[in-house]
Amino acid sequence: MSAVIELENVEVRRADRTILGPLTWQVHEGERWVILGPNGAGKTTLLQLVSALIHPSEGSVRILGEKLGRVDVFELRPRIGFTSSALSALLPEDERVIDIVLTAAYGISGRWREDYDLWDESRAKALLTTFGVRELGERRFGTLSEGERKRVQISRALMSDPELLLLDEPAAGLDLGGREDILGRIATYTSEIGAPVTIIVTHHIEEIPAGTTHVLMLKDGKAAVAAPILDALTSENLKYVFEIDVELNQINGRFFASRRQ
């Protein structure tokens, strides 16, 4: 399988502090990764890096066969679907939900004078249907609940039919029903033939969707573990990364952890 992401000896520095790296990591076609780690471990920085929003201070980054620093990122970014709370804050509050999704076809946030054909509109509605919010199409984005916003954002991220999908805490802040529903929909979509390579960042073991194939655990900006999830997601590795003794259980393809008594 060819590599979708290739990081070699990458470092990201802010002022005189290294916040990520040195890190060498590869993601291949057909894989679905989760990135775990405590606060400050470098998870969000890594996601910004592989979404081509930032460049490394040192090292080499290749995304979808293109090397950062030698590619026009404005041509690369439409091939990457990305959701995060920071991006959500940039979406117009008064925009219709259907237009929030549609405008991703042009890589913009806010409808102006663009023309969309029936295929664009059909795809936007299909994605909203897939993530359970088709009926919200005419609502204003600012009126949605947190859970509804997350579903719309994922639909928007998929509008351009990306080759790589990056989800930053897609289930954070949701109640039990909302969390289980959105994780189920993500698992179903990403398991389909032709689905993009998916990378999810989360703080919580129970928010790892079923079907996830690999795990990267970060600690102090470095890779503590990067391997197939059934081999690497263990109580011992979680204890090392999070510095707490936990009991890990797997039920129906999902993982759950609690402090060992």
N, C-alpha and C positions, 0 to 999 in steps of 0.2 A: 504494500500500500504506500502511496506517495504521501509525503509530509504536507500537512496543511499549515502548520505552524512550526517554525524552527528557531529556537533561541540558543545562542552560543555565547557563553561567558558574558551574559548581559548584566549590566548594573544601571540602576537609576539613582542619581544623587540629588539631594536638595540642600543647597548651601554646602556645608562640609560633612553632611550625614548621608550615608548610603541607606536608602529605604527599601531597595530591592536588589538582591543579587549578592555575589555572582550567581547566576542561574543559567543552567543549560537544560532545555526541555523541548520535547517534540510531541506534536499531536498529528495523528494520521487519519486518513479518510475512514469513515465508518465508526469512529470512536465518539463516545459521549463522556465528557470529563466533568468532575466536580472539583472545585478548589476549596479547601478547608484551611482554617487557621485562626488563631486568636486575633483580637483587635490589634492593629498595628503590624501585622505579619507581612503586609504587602499585597494582599489580595486585590484590592481595588486598583492599585498602581499597575499590577500585572494585567488586569483587564483593560485598562486604558492603553497599555502598551500594545496588546494584541488587537485592539480595535483601531490602531493607527491614530489615536488621539494625541499621543506623546511619543517622543523618540528616546532611545536609551542614551545614557551618558557614556557607556562603554559597551562593546560587544556588538553582535550581529543579530538582527531580527528579520526573519523572512515570514511573510504572511501570504498564503495563497500563491506561492511561487515568486512573490515580489519582495525585494529587499528595501526596508525602510532607509530613507536617505537617497535612494536611487529611483524612486517611483513617485508619481503624482498622487498624494494621498487622497485627493478629491476624486480620483478615478478608482482608487482602491476601496474607499469607505462604503460605496453603494453595494459592494459584494459582501459586506459584513453587516449583519443585523445586531443591534446593541440596545439593551434596555438598562436603565439605572434611574435612581431617584433624582439624580442631578439633571439628566436629560428630560425627565418628566416635568421638572420645574420650568423648562424652556418652551414647553408646548403652550400655545395660546389658550387661555381659559375659556374664551368665548367662541372657540372653533367647534363646529359640529364634529361629533365622533367620527362619522364617515369620512370627513375631510382630514381629520388627524391621521387616519390610515392612508387615504389616497395620496396625500402630499409626499409621503415617503417615496413614491415612485419617482419624484423629481429631487429627492434628497433635501427637501425644504420643510419648514414647520410654519404653516400659515398659508392658506390658499389665497391666490391672487388672480392671475389671468390665464393660468395654465388650462390646457384642454385635456380632458381625460376621456378615453373611449370606453365602450361598453365592457371590454375585457378588464380594464382597470377597475371599474365599478363592481363588476362581478367578483373579481378576486378580493377586493376589500370586504365585500359583504360575506364572502365565503370564509375569510379569515376571522371576521367577527363572529360568525356562526360557530366556527371550530372552537373558539375560546369563550363561547357562551354569552356573548353580548350583542348579538345581531339586533335585538330590539332597541338598543340604545343608540342606533345610528344617527338619529335626528337630535339627540340630546347635546347640550353643550358640555365640553370636556370638564369645565370647572364645577359642574354639578355632580360629578361622579364620586362614588365612594373610593377608598383606597384600593379595594379589591377590583372594582370595575376599571379603575385607571390602569392597573397592572395588566389586565387582560387586553385592554386597548393598546397599550404600549407593545405588548408581544405581537399583536396583530400588525401593528405599524412596522415593527422590526422585520417582519416576514414579507412585507408588501413587495419588496424589490427582488424576491426569490433569492436570498443570499446563500452563499456557499458556506458561511460560518455564522453561527448564532451565539451571541454572548449575553447571558442573563445574570444581572447582578441582584442577588437576593429576590427572586421573583415571588416568593411566598412570605416575605417579611411583613409583619404587621397584620396578617390576616387571621381571622378566627379559624377554629378547627375545620368547619365546613368549607370555608373559602380556600384554606390551604390544601385540603385533600382534593378538592375539585380541580384547582389549577394545576397541581402536581400531576394529577391523572391526565389532564388534557395535554400537558407538556410531554409526558411519557408517551402518550398515544401518537402525537404529531411527530416526535423525533424518532419514533421507531419505524415510520413509514419508509418505503423505498424512495430514495432520492432526497430524503430529508437532509438538512445541512448538518455538518459537524457542530456539536453543541458543547459549550462550556458554561457551567453554572457556578457562581460564587455563592456560598452560604456560610453562616456561622453555626447552623444547626444540623445535626446528623439526620433528624427526622424530615428535613426538607430536601433530601436527596431523592430525585424521582426514580421510580423503578426503571430498570433498563440501563442505568448509568454503568459504563464499562470500566472507567479508570478514575483514580483519585490522585490529586496533587495536594500534599499537605505542606503548607509554608510555616516556617518558624523563624522569626527574626530576619525576614526577607529572603531566606534561603529555602531550597527544597529539602524537607526532611524525608519525604516519601513521594515517589512518582511511579505508579505501577497499576496493574489491573486491580480493580476495587476489591474483588473477592480475596486477593492475596494481601492487600496492603491496609485495608480498613480493619484494624484489629484493636483490641483493648490496649495492647502494649504500645502501639503507635500513637493512639489517642492520648494515652498517659504522657508520653514523651512530648507531644506537641502542645497539649493544653495544660500539662502539669497538674493533672487530677486523675485519680484512679477511678475508672469507669467500667461498668459492665455493658457490653455491646450485644445486642440481639438483632437477628434478621427475621422478618416476617413478610411473606409474600413479595419478596424482592425489595423490601424497604428495610432501612436500618434505624435502630433506636438505641439510645445510650442514656444511662443514668449513673449517678455516683454510686460506687460500690460501698456497701454498708459494712 
